[in-house]
């Protein structure tokens, strides 16, 4: 993968920002956001663009969101950034640039980017039914998983995602009816999102499908840009209506007479048809949603003035939680971040609410501004190492690259804590190994 240009640009911008400071960071924020988007569009269709997607999400939530907050929200707005912008961006800009440098320092092992697509097509040429089997088992495990003990809930959650991996297999197969089955999987994805009022997985798996679609069909730059814009509008629209929809569902307003469809139509009519998609209310709520910097800012405000720096404690606890099973480390940390969130931001969460410090916020809570930015390089380097290893193994087993979205499902979220990302990569990798082993040894089929 030709990624030297992103390294060079990130290093140049890093030195420029450190040299001239962060008193007027607006132009830097816009420049980094544009370059991150262009990097994503460039990678699409050449490889599984998980690096550039991870970087783009982080840029939106740590750079663009705070920039919009500082410039377009009133200072008395509850979600206005709680620290001066020069202080926040002294962490966020070096942090995102060093994260990018780490992500692109270790290259993939493909000799030629075109070989990714060609090897995958050749490998799956005679495996027409593998995708259907994975979809079948994924759907079954989705609905039988809740019957098992809660200790196995995450394991079955990962296995339930086999239905999406099956759709990826079909995408690269030569089945003429593949889009019927892929459409069925998408319907399940949409129905689950509205049934449980949780839209993260919907947007993530649609995004992952787009990554694989681009690799398979090589759309033009204009087509990729238009699809990205449509995805942005979808995310914006969901954010506009999901508050009303969730309140109605969670508040018990859905009855036999008032269905979820009725609530959805009512919310759409009220928030989009009447007020307009880009109303002041919708714009503000979208800024609230994408601005993970608000939490990072509160971490900077509270730590170390009222809570001392963790000095690596949360990172160590995360590694213990990832590597040691609970019967060995009974008091190990759990992902979810509530304890760390309240401890290092000073904000109290209502019961049932979950928020995380985010990798950037947790890096600051441990190592302050300079150390936190440097830690982001190490985190990016770790992600790059995992991706490099997968690329190496996929030379012999090309289908492995189709499992990258499952392995990085939580790690690409700029709002998850470090424990969540590390834990997901580790356990998802073990699940992928287990599925390949069972398929090969028991079913005599190579995935």
VOPAGU-2260 file (C-alpha; in pm, 1 decimal, decimal comma):
REM VOPAGU-2260
SITE   aa  ch    i         X         Y         Z
SITE  UNK   A    0       0,0       0,0       0,0
SITE  UNK   A    1     142,5     334,7    -100,5
SITE  UNK   A    2     103,3     528,7     224,3
SITE  UNK   A    3     420,2     736,3     239,0
SITE  UNK   A    4     233,5    1054,1     143,8
SITE  UNK   A    5      10,6    1044,3     451,2
SITE  UNK   A    6     318,7    1001,1     671,7
SITE  UNK   A    7     494,4    1295,3     509,1
SITE  UNK   A    8     189,0    1522,2     531,8
SITE  UNK   A    9     122,3    1428,5     893,8
SITE  UNK   A   10     483,9    1498,5     991,0
SITE  UNK   A   11     485,4    1834,5     809,5
SITE  UNK   A   12     159,2    1946,2     972,7
SITE  UNK   A   13     280,4    1823,2    1311,3
SITE  UNK   A   14     599,7    2029,4    1298,0
SITE  UNK   A   15     409,7    2332,5    1164,9
SITE  UNK   A   16     153,4    2315,4    1445,8
SITE  UNK   A   17     419,6    2271,7    1713,7
SITE  UNK   A   18     620,3    2562,0    1569,9
SITE  UNK   A   19     335,3    2812,9    1543,7
SITE  UNK   A   20     120,7    2699,7    1835,9
SITE  UNK   A   21    -253,3    2652,5    1873,2
SITE  UNK   A   22    -393,7    3000,1    1938,9
SITE  UNK   A   23    -564,7    3006,1    1596,3
SITE  UNK   A   24    -612,2    2637,8    1504,8
SITE  UNK   A   25    -915,0    2678,6    1272,7
SITE  UNK   A   26    -722,9    2641,3     946,9
SITE  UNK   A   27    -535,5    2340,9    1081,0
SITE  UNK   A   28    -863,2    2174,6    1184,5
SITE  UNK   A   29   -1013,6    2224,4     839,0
SITE  UNK   A   30    -694,3    2109,7     665,6
SITE  UNK   A   31    -665,3    1791,9     874,7
SITE  UNK   A   32   -1034,1    1710,3     820,5
SITE  UNK   A   33   -1007,2    1753,5     442,0
SITE  UNK   A   34    -686,2    1550,2     420,1
SITE  UNK   A   35    -840,6    1272,7     629,6
SITE  UNK   A   36   -1139,7    1254,3     394,3
SITE  UNK   A   37    -917,5    1257,3      84,3
SITE  UNK   A   38    -702,4     983,1     235,7
SITE  UNK   A   39   -1013,7     770,8     290,9
SITE  UNK   A   40   -1137,2     824,4     -64,8
SITE  UNK   A   41    -791,7     739,8    -201,0
SITE  UNK   A   42    -766,7     410,2      -9,7
SITE  UNK   A   43   -1119,0     297,7    -102,2
SITE  UNK   A   44   -1108,4      32,4    -371,6
SITE  UNK   A   45    -738,4     -41,8    -324,2
SITE  UNK   A   46    -747,9    -226,9       7,3
SITE  UNK   A   47    -974,3    -281,0     307,5
SITE  UNK   A   48    -959,3      87,5     399,5
SITE  UNK   A   49    -982,4      25,6     773,4
SITE  UNK   A   50    -682,2     246,8     853,6
SITE  UNK   A   51    -824,8     548,5     674,3
SITE  UNK   A   52   -1174,9     486,3     813,1
SITE  UNK   A   53   -1036,4     471,4    1167,4
SITE  UNK   A   54    -845,5     793,0    1109,2
SITE  UNK   A   55   -1146,3     964,0     948,9
SITE  UNK   A   56   -1377,8     878,1    1241,2
SITE  UNK   A   57   -1117,1     997,5    1491,8
SITE  UNK   A   58   -1068,7    1321,9    1298,1
SITE  UNK   A   59   -1442,2    1388,5    1287,2
SITE  UNK   A   60   -1488,3    1330,8    1659,9
SITE  UNK   A   61   -1164,1    1478,6    1798,5
SITE  UNK   A   62   -1095,9    1760,2    1551,3
SITE  UNK   A   63   -1401,1    1855,5    1342,8
SITE  UNK   A   64   -1659,3    1818,2    1622,8
SITE  UNK   A   65   -1466,4    2039,9    1867,9
SITE  UNK   A   66   -1393,9    2292,0    1590,1
SITE  UNK   A   67   -1768,8    2319,6    1519,8
SITE  UNK   A   68   -1841,7    2347,8    1891,2
SITE  UNK   A   69   -1597,3    2634,7    1941,7
SITE  UNK   A   70   -1721,9    2821,9    1634,4
SITE  UNK   A   71   -2095,5    2751,2    1611,4
SITE  UNK   A   72   -2226,0    2682,5    1962,3
SITE  UNK   A   73   -2302,2    2952,9    2215,9
SITE  UNK   A   74   -2058,5    2969,9    2504,5
SITE  UNK   A   75   -2343,1    2907,4    2750,9
SITE  UNK   A   76   -2450,3    2587,6    2567,8
SITE  UNK   A   77   -2407,2    2284,9    2796,8
SITE  UNK   A   78   -2210,9    2102,3    2525,2
SITE  UNK   A   79   -1979,3    2392,6    2446,6
SITE  UNK   A   80   -1614,2    2296,3    2487,6
SITE  UNK   A   81   -1518,4    2340,0    2855,1
SITE  UNK   A   82   -1150,5    2436,0    2801,5
SITE  UNK   A   83    -984,0    2705,7    2588,2
SITE  UNK   A   84    -930,8    2588,9    2232,1
SITE  UNK   A   85    -555,2    2647,1    2240,6
SITE  UNK   A   86    -530,4    2401,7    2533,4
SITE  UNK   A   87    -756,2    2141,5    2376,1
SITE  UNK   A   88    -597,7    2147,0    2031,6
SITE  UNK   A   89    -248,4    2136,1    2184,9
SITE  UNK   A   90    -349,1    1779,3    2273,3
SITE  UNK   A   91    -587,6    1688,8    1990,0
SITE  UNK   A   92    -389,1    1804,9    1685,6
SITE  UNK   A   93     -56,6    1639,4    1779,0
SITE  UNK   A   94    -256,8    1343,2    1908,3
SITE  UNK   A   95    -442,1    1283,3    1580,7
SITE  UNK   A   96    -129,8    1342,1    1370,6
SITE  UNK   A   97      83,0    1103,4    1578,3
SITE  UNK   A   98    -201,9     852,1    1569,0
SITE  UNK   A   99    -198,5     878,9    1188,4
SITE  UNK   A  100     178,8     837,1    1175,3
SITE  UNK   A  101     151,8     526,8    1392,8
SITE  UNK   A  102    -127,1     383,6    1176,7
SITE  UNK   A  103      80,3     416,8     860,3
SITE  UNK   A  104     430,1     341,3     989,1
SITE  UNK   A  105     397,0     -36,6     949,0
SITE  UNK   A  106     297,4    -134,1     596,8
SITE  UNK   A  107      90,2    -427,2     477,1
SITE  UNK   A  108     262,3    -726,8     318,4
SITE  UNK   A  109      88,6    -713,2     -19,2
SITE  UNK   A  110     336,2    -691,4    -303,5
SITE  UNK   A  111      72,4    -529,3    -521,2
SITE  UNK   A  112    -258,1    -375,8    -413,3
SITE  UNK   A  113    -435,2    -537,2    -709,0
SITE  UNK   A  114    -336,6    -879,6    -575,4
SITE  UNK   A  115    -571,6    -831,9    -278,4
SITE  UNK   A  116    -874,6    -833,8    -507,0
SITE  UNK   A  117    -743,6   -1092,8    -752,0
SITE  UNK   A  118    -634,3   -1339,6    -482,6
SITE  UNK   A  119    -965,1   -1305,6    -303,1
SITE  UNK   A  120   -1171,1   -1363,1    -619,0
SITE  UNK   A  121    -962,2   -1666,8    -712,7
SITE  UNK   A  122    -981,0   -1810,8    -360,3
SITE  UNK   A  123   -1361,7   -1780,3    -344,5
SITE  UNK   A  124   -1427,7   -1885,7    -704,4
SITE  UNK   A  125   -1543,2   -2236,7    -614,8
SITE  UNK   A  126   -1679,0   -2150,3    -268,8
SITE  UNK   A  127   -2025,2   -2036,4    -376,4
SITE  UNK   A  128   -2212,3   -2147,5     -64,5
SITE  UNK   A  129   -1975,1   -2040,4     213,7
SITE  UNK   A  130   -2141,9   -1703,0     247,0
SITE  UNK   A  131   -2484,9   -1863,7     282,3
SITE  UNK   A  132   -2360,5   -2097,9     555,8
SITE  UNK   A  133   -2209,6   -1807,7     748,9
SITE  UNK   A  134   -2529,0   -1604,3     714,5
SITE  UNK   A  135   -2737,2   -1901,6     832,3
SITE  UNK   A  136   -2524,0   -1964,8    1141,7
SITE  UNK   A  137   -2504,2   -1592,9    1215,4
SITE  UNK   A  138   -2881,8   -1552,1    1208,8
SITE  UNK   A  139   -2935,9   -1861,5    1424,0
SITE  UNK   A  140   -2676,9   -1749,5    1680,2
SITE  UNK   A  141   -2831,8   -1402,6    1690,5
SITE  UNK   A  142   -3151,7   -1543,3    1836,9
SITE  UNK   A  143   -3022,4   -1832,8    2047,4
SITE  UNK   A  144   -2739,4   -1633,5    2203,9
SITE  UNK   A  145   -2964,2   -1469,9    2470,6
SITE  UNK   A  146   -3057,6   -1819,8    2593,9
SITE  UNK   A  147   -2703,6   -1880,8    2720,2
SITE  UNK   A  148   -2543,5   -1742,3    3041,0
SITE  UNK   A  149   -2455,0   -1374,3    3037,2
SITE  UNK   A  150   -2086,2   -1466,3    3075,2
SITE  UNK   A  151   -2102,0   -1590,7    2714,5
SITE  UNK   A  152   -2296,3   -1290,7    2582,6
SITE  UNK   A  153   -1998,5   -1123,9    2413,3
SITE  UNK   A  154   -1886,8   -1452,5    2257,9
SITE  UNK   A  155   -2230,0   -1503,1    2100,9
SITE  UNK   A  156   -2245,0   -1138,6    1999,3
SITE  UNK   A  157   -1928,1   -1188,4    1796,3
SITE  UNK   A  158   -2060,9   -1510,3    1644,9
SITE  UNK   A  159   -2389,1   -1341,4    1554,0
SITE  UNK   A  160   -2187,1   -1109,0    1329,1
SITE  UNK   A  161   -2108,8   -1406,5    1106,0
SITE  UNK   A  162   -2413,2   -1306,7     902,6
SITE  UNK   A  163   -2237,0    -987,5     795,1
SITE  UNK   A  164   -1913,4   -1170,6     716,9
SITE  UNK   A  165   -2123,1   -1411,0     508,2
SITE  UNK   A  166   -2255,6   -1114,3     311,8
SITE  UNK   A  167   -1894,2   -1011,2     243,8
SITE  UNK   A  168   -1814,7   -1359,4     114,8
SITE  UNK   A  169   -2114,0   -1341,1    -118,5
SITE  UNK   A  170   -2006,4   -1000,4    -243,5
SITE  UNK   A  171   -1689,0   -1153,8    -389,6
SITE  UNK   A  172   -1855,9   -1474,1    -509,2
SITE  UNK   A  173   -1987,8   -1542,4    -857,0
SITE  UNK   A  174   -2342,8   -1626,1    -745,2
SITE  UNK   A  175   -2600,7   -1449,7    -959,5
SITE  UNK   A  176   -2845,8   -1428,8    -670,0
SITE  UNK   A  177   -2596,0   -1289,4    -418,5
SITE  UNK   A  178   -2758,2    -947,1    -388,6
SITE  UNK   A  179   -3086,0   -1106,7    -280,1
SITE  UNK   A  180   -2913,7   -1260,3      20,9
SITE  UNK   A  181   -2706,3    -950,2      88,8
SITE  UNK   A  182   -3027,8    -748,0      80,3
SITE  UNK   A  183   -3182,9    -988,8     330,4
SITE  UNK   A  184   -2890,8    -937,0     567,7
SITE  UNK   A  185   -2927,6    -559,8     532,4
SITE  UNK   A  186   -3297,3    -585,0     616,1
SITE  UNK   A  187   -3211,5    -777,6     934,0
SITE  UNK   A  188   -2951,5    -512,5    1019,0
SITE  UNK   A  189   -3201,8    -227,8     977,2
SITE  UNK   A  190   -3479,2    -407,5    1167,7
SITE  UNK   A  191   -3247,0    -486,8    1458,8
SITE  UNK   A  192   -3131,3    -124,7    1474,6
SITE  UNK   A  193   -3485,5       8,6    1506,7
SITE  UNK   A  194   -3602,3    -275,7    1729,5
SITE  UNK   A  195   -3328,9    -208,3    1987,9
SITE  UNK   A  196   -3300,0     166,5    1911,9
SITE  UNK   A  197   -2923,9     121,0    1872,0
SITE  UNK   A  198   -2787,7     263,6    1548,3
SITE  UNK   A  199   -2412,2     226,0    1595,4
SITE  UNK   A  200   -2400,1    -120,8    1444,2
SITE  UNK   A  201   -2621,9     -12,4    1155,3
SITE  UNK   A  202   -2385,6     266,4    1052,3
SITE  UNK   A  203   -2071,7      62,2    1117,9
SITE  UNK   A  204   -2172,8    -244,3     917,4
SITE  UNK   A  205   -2305,6     -29,1     633,8
SITE  UNK   A  206   -1968,4     141,9     634,6
SITE  UNK   A  207   -1784,8    -190,0     634,5
SITE  UNK   A  208   -1998,6    -314,7     346,4
SITE  UNK   A  209   -1906,5       0,6     154,8
SITE  UNK   A  210   -1536,0     -75,0     210,5
SITE  UNK   A  211   -1579,8    -422,4      60,4
SITE  UNK   A  212   -1807,1    -297,4    -218,2
SITE  UNK   A  213   -1540,6     -44,5    -321,0
SITE  UNK   A  214   -1274,3    -315,6    -321,0
SITE  UNK   A  215   -1491,3    -543,8    -534,5
SITE  UNK   A  216   -1630,3    -293,6    -786,3
SITE  UNK   A  217   -1368,6     -15,8    -792,5
SITE  UNK   A  218   -1605,7     283,1    -819,1
SITE  UNK   A  219   -1482,2     617,1    -947,9
SITE  UNK   A  220   -1368,6     890,4    -711,9
SITE  UNK   A  221   -1691,6    1082,9    -779,8
SITE  UNK   A  222   -1904,6     777,5    -700,9
SITE  UNK   A  223   -1712,4     716,2    -378,6
SITE  UNK   A  224   -1752,5    1079,4    -277,1
SITE  UNK   A  225   -2126,3    1075,7    -346,6
SITE  UNK   A  226   -2174,2     755,8    -144,9
SITE  UNK   A  227   -1977,6     905,9     145,3
SITE  UNK   A  228   -2200,4    1215,5     128,4
SITE  UNK   A  229   -2510,1     996,0     130,4
SITE  UNK   A  230   -2371,6     813,0     433,6
SITE  UNK   A  231   -2315,9    1144,0     607,3
SITE  UNK   A  232   -2674,2    1251,3     534,8
SITE  UNK   A  233   -2800,7     917,4     668,2
SITE  UNK   A  234   -2605,4     964,5     991,5
SITE  UNK   A  235   -2729,2    1324,1    1017,5
SITE  UNK   A  236   -3091,6    1220,4     961,3
SITE  UNK   A  237   -3074,9     935,5    1213,7
SITE  UNK   A  238   -2931,3    1172,8    1471,8
SITE  UNK   A  239   -3217,4    1416,3    1408,6
SITE  UNK   A  240   -3492,8    1162,0    1480,0
SITE  UNK   A  241   -3340,0     902,5    1710,4
SITE  UNK   A  242   -3388,8    1108,4    2028,5
SITE  UNK   A  243   -3767,0    1123,9    1983,6
SITE  UNK   A  244   -3778,7     762,7    1870,7
SITE  UNK   A  245   -3577,5     634,8    2167,7
SITE  UNK   A  246   -3776,9     838,2    2419,6
SITE  UNK   A  247   -4100,7     695,6    2281,0
SITE  UNK   A  248   -3976,6     335,8    2282,0
SITE  UNK   A  249   -3798,5     350,9    2618,4
SITE  UNK   A  250   -4079,7     556,5    2770,6
SITE  UNK   A  251   -4339,9     291,7    2695,0
SITE  UNK   A  252   -4530,1     502,9    2443,2
SITE  UNK   A  253   -4526,2     220,4    2187,7
SITE  UNK   A  254   -4849,6      21,5    2219,5
SITE  UNK   A  255   -5076,2    -189,1    2001,8
SITE  UNK   A  256   -5236,3     130,8    1875,6
SITE  UNK   A  257   -4913,3     328,3    1838,6
SITE  UNK   A  258   -4646,4     120,7    1669,2
SITE  UNK   A  259   -4275,3     191,1    1625,0
SITE  UNK   A  260   -4348,2     275,5    1262,6
SITE  UNK   A  261   -4597,2     540,0    1376,7
SITE  UNK   A  262   -4342,0     685,1    1616,5
SITE  UNK   A  263   -4079,5     688,7    1341,4
SITE  UNK   A  264   -4312,8     864,4    1098,7
SITE  UNK   A  265   -4408,7    1118,7    1363,9
SITE  UNK   A  266   -4045,5    1190,6    1450,7
SITE  UNK   A  267   -3950,3    1222,2    1083,5
SITE  UNK   A  268   -4240,3    1458,2    1018,3
SITE  UNK   A  269   -4160,7    1673,9    1321,0
SITE  UNK   A  270   -3782,8    1693,5    1297,4
SITE  UNK   A  271   -3721,6    1686,6     922,2
SITE  UNK   A  272   -4036,2    1760,1     721,6
SITE  UNK   A  273   -4153,0    2052,9     933,3
SITE  UNK   A  274   -3828,3    2193,8    1070,5
SITE  UNK   A  275   -3607,7    2101,4     774,8
SITE  UNK   A  276   -3318,1    1859,3     778,2
SITE  UNK   A  277   -3061,4    2128,3     853,3
SITE  UNK   A  278   -3258,6    2317,4    1115,3
SITE  UNK   A  279   -3075,6    2485,9    1401,4
SITE  UNK   A  280   -3189,4    2214,9    1640,0
SITE  UNK   A  281   -3070,8    1931,1    1413,4
SITE  UNK   A  282   -2738,1    2102,5    1345,4
SITE  UNK   A  283   -2670,9    2147,0    1715,6
SITE  UNK   A  284   -2764,2    1790,6    1801,9
SITE  UNK   A  285   -2534,3    1662,7    1529,7
SITE  UNK   A  286   -2245,6    1869,7    1669,2
SITE  UNK   A  287   -2324,9    1731,1    2015,7
SITE  UNK   A  288   -2309,6    1378,2    1879,9
SITE  UNK   A  289   -1986,0    1396,8    1684,3
SITE  UNK   A  290   -1799,7    1607,4    1939,6
SITE  UNK   A  291   -1610,0    1353,2    2147,0
SITE  UNK   A  292   -1377,9    1640,7    2233,5
SITE  UNK   A  293   -1637,6    1761,2    2485,0
SITE  UNK   A  294   -1557,2    1459,6    2703,9
SITE  UNK   A  295   -1183,5    1500,9    2642,9
SITE  UNK   A  296   -1218,0    1866,9    2741,3
SITE  UNK   A  297   -1387,7    1777,5    3068,5
SITE  UNK   A  298   -1108,6    1528,5    3134,2
SITE  UNK   A  299    -856,2    1809,0    3086,9
SITE  UNK   A  300   -1060,7    2038,8    3312,2
SITE  UNK   A  301   -1086,2    1785,1    3595,8
SITE  UNK   A  302    -746,4    1614,3    3568,1
SITE  UNK   A  303    -508,7    1683,5    3738,5
SITE  UNK   A  304    -669,6    1977,7    3922,0
SITE  UNK   A  305    -909,8    1750,5    4114,9
SITE  UNK   A  306    -794,1    1400,0    4021,1
SITE  UNK   A  307    -426,6    1308,6    3973,2
SITE  UNK   A  308    -304,2    1160,4    3648,3
SITE  UNK   A  309    -343,6     783,2    3625,7
SITE  UNK   A  310      18,9     741,8    3510,7
SITE  UNK   A  311     -61,4     434,9    3301,5
SITE  UNK   A  312    -292,4     263,7    3551,0
SITE  UNK   A  313    -596,2     248,4    3321,8
SITE  UNK   A  314    -377,8     119,4    3036,2
SITE  UNK   A  315    -230,5    -153,7    3257,9
SITE  UNK   A  316    -576,2    -250,0    3380,8
SITE  UNK   A  317    -692,8    -265,0    3020,6
SITE  UNK   A  318    -410,8    -499,0    2925,5
SITE  UNK   A  319    -488,8    -724,0    3223,0
SITE  UNK   A  320    -856,3    -725,2    3127,3
SITE  UNK   A  321    -763,2    -817,8    2772,0
SITE  UNK   A  322    -504,6   -1088,3    2835,7
SITE  UNK   A  323    -620,8   -1260,3    3154,5
SITE  UNK   A  324    -949,5   -1452,6    3189,6
SITE  UNK   A  325   -1181,6   -1347,7    3471,0
SITE  UNK   A  326   -1125,6   -1664,6    3676,8
SITE  UNK   A  327    -757,2   -1559,9    3708,4
SITE  UNK   A  328    -815,9   -1184,4    3750,0
SITE  UNK   A  329   -1155,6   -1171,0    3918,3
SITE  UNK   A  330   -1143,8    -793,7    3974,9
SITE  UNK   A  331   -1014,6    -701,4    3630,4
SITE  UNK   A  332   -1154,4    -399,7    3451,4
SITE  UNK   A  333   -1460,2    -427,1    3232,4
SITE  UNK   A  334   -1520,3    -226,3    2920,9
SITE  UNK   A  335   -1788,6      40,1    2933,6
SITE  UNK   A  336   -1583,5     314,5    3095,0
SITE  UNK   A  337   -1835,0     443,0    3352,2
SITE  UNK   A  338   -1591,4     430,8    3645,0
SITE  UNK   A  339   -1309,3     600,9    3455,9
SITE  UNK   A  340   -1546,3     850,6    3297,6
SITE  UNK   A  341   -1680,4     976,6    3629,6
SITE  UNK   A  342   -1339,3     963,9    3798,4
SITE  UNK   A  343   -1144,7    1163,2    3540,6
SITE  UNK   A  344   -1413,3    1401,6    3409,3
SITE  UNK   A  345   -1594,0    1472,7    3735,8
SITE  UNK   A  346   -1925,9    1425,1    3553,8
SITE  UNK   A  347   -2185,7    1186,9    3695,8
SITE  UNK   A  348   -2381,8     960,0    3463,8
SITE  UNK   A  349   -2745,0     873,2    3520,2
SITE  UNK   A  350   -2822,6     506,0    3572,4
SITE  UNK   A  351   -2820,1     307,5    3248,3
SITE  UNK   A  352   -2601,2     561,5    3063,9
SITE  UNK   A  353   -2261,1     457,5    2933,9
SITE  UNK   A  354   -1988,4     695,4    2819,3
SITE  UNK   A  355   -1617,4     643,1    2768,1
SITE  UNK   A  356   -1320,2     875,7    2793,3
SITE  UNK   A  357   -1219,1     779,3    2437,7
SITE  UNK   A  358    -858,2     682,1    2357,0
SITE  UNK   A  359    -754,6    1048,3    2335,9
SITE  UNK   A  360    -918,7    1137,0    2668,3
SITE  UNK   A  361    -776,6     829,6    2837,9
SITE  UNK   A  362    -431,3     904,7    2697,0
SITE  UNK   A  363    -449,4    1251,9    2854,1
SITE  UNK   A  364    -584,3    1116,5    3184,7
SITE  UNK   A  365    -276,1     897,5    3207,0
SITE  UNK   A  366       7,6    1096,3    3053,6
SITE  UNK   A  367     -99,5    1463,3    3024,3
SITE  UNK   A  368     -77,4    1660,1    2698,3
SITE  UNK   A  369     261,1    1567,8    2554,1
SITE  UNK   A  370     265,6    1212,9    2689,3
SITE  UNK   A  371     -94,0    1158,8    2578,8
SITE  UNK   A  372     -15,1    1264,4    2222,3
SITE  UNK   A  373     285,0    1030,0    2216,2
SITE  UNK   A  374      70,4     745,5    2346,5
SITE  UNK   A  375    -164,0     795,8    2049,6
SITE  UNK   A  376     131,5     713,5    1824,2
SITE  UNK   A  377     184,3     387,4    2015,5
SITE  UNK   A  378    -185,7     299,4    1985,4
SITE  UNK   A  379    -181,5     367,0    1610,4
SITE  UNK   A  380     133,7     158,1    1580,8
SITE  UNK   A  381     -37,2    -134,0    1755,0
SITE  UNK   A  382    -334,9    -118,6    1518,4
SITE  UNK   A  383     -93,5    -107,2    1223,2
SITE  UNK   A  384      91,2    -411,8    1355,6
SITE  UNK   A  385    -231,6    -612,5    1379,8
SITE  UNK   A  386    -332,2    -515,4    1026,7
SITE  UNK   A  387      13,8    -596,2     895,2
SITE  UNK   A  388      -0,7    -944,9    1049,3
SITE  UNK   A  389    -344,8   -1007,6     898,9
SITE  UNK   A  390    -218,1    -899,2     557,5
SITE  UNK   A  391      76,5   -1138,5     593,0
SITE  UNK   A  392    -144,2   -1435,2     682,2
SITE  UNK   A  393    -397,7   -1346,8     412,2
SITE  UNK   A  394    -139,4   -1409,8     140,5
SITE  UNK   A  395    -195,8   -1781,5     207,8
SITE  UNK   A  396    -560,7   -1741,8     315,6
SITE  UNK   A  397    -701,0   -1441,7     123,1
SITE  UNK   A  398   -1044,9   -1458,2     290,6
SITE  UNK   A  399    -891,5   -1337,4     618,6
SITE  UNK   A  400    -919,3    -977,0     502,0
SITE  UNK   A  401   -1298,8   -1014,2     501,3
SITE  UNK   A  402   -1283,1   -1059,1     879,7
SITE  UNK   A  403   -1096,0    -732,6     944,7
SITE  UNK   A  404   -1420,3    -537,2    1006,3
SITE  UNK   A  405   -1523,0    -783,0    1278,2
SITE  UNK   A  406   -1180,7    -767,2    1443,7
SITE  UNK   A  407   -1172,9    -384,6    1439,4
SITE  UNK   A  408   -1543,7    -325,9    1500,5
SITE  UNK   A  409   -1490,3    -150,6    1834,4
SITE  UNK   A  410   -1134,3     -31,2    1781,4
SITE  UNK   A  411   -1233,5     208,7    1502,1
SITE  UNK   A  412   -1474,6     393,5    1731,8
SITE  UNK   A  413   -1319,0     716,9    1852,0
SITE  UNK   A  414   -1551,8     713,5    2152,5
SITE  UNK   A  415   -1471,5     368,5    2294,4
SITE  UNK   A  416   -1215,3     340,4    2572,3
SITE  UNK   A  417    -881,1     169,1    2519,7
SITE  UNK   A  418    -987,2    -143,1    2711,8
SITE  UNK   A  419   -1286,1    -189,7    2482,8
SITE  UNK   A  420   -1073,3    -165,0    2168,6
SITE  UNK   A  421    -797,6    -397,3    2289,3
SITE  UNK   A  422   -1045,8    -644,7    2433,8
SITE  UNK   A  423   -1245,8    -658,6    2112,0
SITE  UNK   A  424    -942,9    -706,0    1886,2
SITE  UNK   A  425    -814,0    -989,2    2106,6
SITE  UNK   A  426   -1141,1   -1175,7    2153,9
SITE  UNK   A  427   -1260,0   -1125,1    1797,6
SITE  UNK   A  428    -927,2   -1260,9    1670,2
SITE  UNK   A  429    -972,5   -1569,7    1889,0
SITE  UNK   A  430   -1325,9   -1616,7    1757,0
SITE  UNK   A  431   -1203,2   -1589,5    1396,4
SITE  UNK   A  432    -934,9   -1851,0    1467,1
SITE  UNK   A  433   -1194,8   -2077,8    1631,3
SITE  UNK   A  434   -1438,4   -2045,4    1339,5
SITE  UNK   A  435   -1165,3   -2125,8    1085,8
SITE  UNK   A  436   -1048,0   -2423,2    1295,0
SITE  UNK   A  437   -1399,0   -2568,5    1337,4
SITE  UNK   A  438   -1478,3   -2520,8     969,9
SITE  UNK   A  439   -1154,8   -2693,0     867,3
SITE  UNK   A  440   -1136,4   -2974,0    1124,3
SITE  UNK   A  441   -1503,5   -3058,4    1175,3
SITE  UNK   A  442   -1672,7   -2957,1     850,0
SITE  UNK   A  443   -1366,9   -3021,8     630,7
SITE  UNK   A  444   -1416,7   -2682,0     465,4
SITE  UNK   A  445   -1159,9   -2407,2     429,7
SITE  UNK   A  446   -1307,9   -2066,5     492,7
